[in-house]
Amino acid sequence: MSKFSIKERIKSFKYAFEGIFTLLKSEHNAWIHLVATILVVSAGFIFEINRFEWMIIVACIASVFALEAINTAIEKLADVVQPEKDDRIKRVKDLAAGAVLIAAIASVFVACLIFIPKICCCGTSC
């Protein structure tokens, strides 16, 4: 094991940010998630959601982006390991994509639970 190095830790952050930028540059679904994030964060400020609601929203956003990054990594690795069509690789890719979809659907439900009451009560004291 090598000695702790601040320089190496800074490099590791650089690599992580490169991964985020690669995700945003190469994955169309990441752009959809980004637009949804901007809309939900804007709604959060407009409707003045509370600290707990912000925590839930941030957790949802982070989980969707993290799973999208993992899904992309699995797809890229699978393409290197097995460039030809293979039903086993397809199942792995489908499972990873399904994980992102589950998180995205759950996030939509969370957004509905937080924002629908605020939208319906807009201007009234609910």
RATATA-V515309 format. One record per pair of residues at least 12 apart in sequence whose C-alpha atoms are under 10 Angstrom apart, sorted by the first residue. I is the first residue (numbers start at 0). J is the second residue. D is the distance in whole Angstrom. If there is no record, write none. Layout:
BEGIN
I | J | D
I | J | D
END
This chain:
BEGIN
18 | 68 | 8
18 | 72 | 10
19 | 64 | 9
19 | 65 | 9
19 | 68 | 8
21 | 68 | 9
21 | 71 | 10
22 | 64 | 9
22 | 67 | 8
22 | 68 | 6
22 | 69 | 10
22 | 71 | 7
22 | 72 | 9
23 | 64 | 10
23 | 68 | 9
25 | 71 | 9
26 | 67 | 9
26 | 68 | 9
26 | 71 | 8
28 | 64 | 10
28 | 67 | 8
28 | 99 | 10
29 | 63 | 9
29 | 64 | 7
29 | 67 | 7
29 | 68 | 9
29 | 71 | 10
32 | 60 | 8
32 | 63 | 8
32 | 64 | 7
32 | 67 | 9
32 | 103 | 8
33 | 60 | 9
33 | 64 | 9
35 | 60 | 9
35 | 103 | 10
35 | 107 | 10
36 | 56 | 9
36 | 57 | 9
36 | 59 | 10
36 | 60 | 7
36 | 61 | 10
36 | 63 | 10
36 | 64 | 10
39 | 56 | 8
39 | 57 | 10
39 | 60 | 9
39 | 107 | 10
39 | 110 | 8
39 | 114 | 9
40 | 53 | 9
40 | 56 | 8
40 | 57 | 9
40 | 60 | 10
42 | 110 | 10
42 | 114 | 8
42 | 118 | 10
43 | 56 | 9
43 | 110 | 10
43 | 113 | 9
43 | 114 | 8
46 | 113 | 10
46 | 114 | 8
46 | 117 | 7
46 | 118 | 8
46 | 121 | 9
47 | 117 | 9
48 | 113 | 8
48 | 114 | 9
48 | 117 | 9
49 | 113 | 10
52 | 109 | 9
52 | 110 | 9
52 | 112 | 10
52 | 113 | 7
52 | 114 | 10
53 | 113 | 10
55 | 106 | 9
55 | 109 | 8
55 | 110 | 9
55 | 113 | 9
56 | 106 | 8
56 | 109 | 8
56 | 110 | 7
56 | 113 | 9
58 | 106 | 9
59 | 102 | 7
59 | 103 | 8
59 | 105 | 8
59 | 106 | 5
59 | 107 | 9
59 | 109 | 8
59 | 110 | 9
60 | 102 | 9
60 | 103 | 9
60 | 106 | 8
61 | 102 | 10
62 | 99 | 8
62 | 102 | 7
62 | 103 | 9
62 | 106 | 9
63 | 98 | 9
63 | 99 | 6
63 | 100 | 8
63 | 101 | 9
63 | 102 | 6
63 | 103 | 6
63 | 104 | 10
63 | 105 | 10
63 | 106 | 8
64 | 99 | 8
64 | 102 | 9
64 | 103 | 9
65 | 99 | 9
65 | 102 | 10
66 | 95 | 8
66 | 96 | 8
66 | 97 | 10
66 | 98 | 7
66 | 99 | 5
66 | 100 | 9
66 | 101 | 10
66 | 102 | 8
66 | 103 | 10
67 | 95 | 8
67 | 96 | 8
67 | 98 | 9
67 | 99 | 6
67 | 100 | 9
67 | 102 | 10
67 | 103 | 10
68 | 99 | 9
69 | 95 | 8
69 | 96 | 9
69 | 98 | 10
69 | 99 | 9
70 | 91 | 10
70 | 92 | 7
70 | 93 | 9
70 | 94 | 9
70 | 95 | 5
70 | 96 | 6
70 | 97 | 9
70 | 98 | 8
70 | 99 | 7
71 | 92 | 9
71 | 95 | 9
71 | 96 | 9
72 | 95 | 10
73 | 88 | 10
73 | 91 | 8
73 | 92 | 7
73 | 95 | 7
73 | 96 | 10
74 | 88 | 9
74 | 89 | 9
74 | 91 | 8
74 | 92 | 6
74 | 93 | 9
74 | 95 | 8
74 | 96 | 9
75 | 92 | 10
77 | 89 | 9
77 | 91 | 8
77 | 92 | 8
78 | 92 | 10
END
